[in-house]
């Protein structure tokens, strides 16, 4: 019985390591400015090992990456927000 409890305790210790969620991965990203219409088209492909719904947000920087601002005051359309399916 002691061996069974020891084996169970070991399995329970390793279970969280096996059940870790992998971070989504951006497979491709392209930015196409349309200066005449003051628009920026963002196209991306993001994958997730678990195929979890994703939350996609866009931020921009006017300080060379020192600070970032959300696009709350800029209209955004397409696959953004939650939920967005990977692919």
C-alpha positions, 0 to 999 in steps of 0.5 A, a space after each residue: 500500500 505504501 508503494 501505491 501511495 508513493 507512486 500516486 504522489 509522484 504522478 500527482 507531482 508530475 501531472 502539473 508539468 505535463 498539463 502546462 499550457 503552451 504560449 501561442 506562437 505568431 507564425 507570420 506577421 505583415 504590416 501594409 500602410 495605406 498612407 492615402 487613407 491613413 490606414 494600416 493593414 495588419 495580417 497575422 497567423 497565430 497558432 496555439 498547441 491546445 487550440 484555445 481561443 485567443 485574445 488579440 490586442 494591438 498596441 502602438 508606440 510613438 516613442 520607439 518602443 519605450 511606451 505603448 498605447 492600446 488602440 482604444 481610440 483608433 478603429 480596429 476591425 477584423 479578428 481582434 479581441 476575444 475570442 479569436 480562434 488560432 489559424 
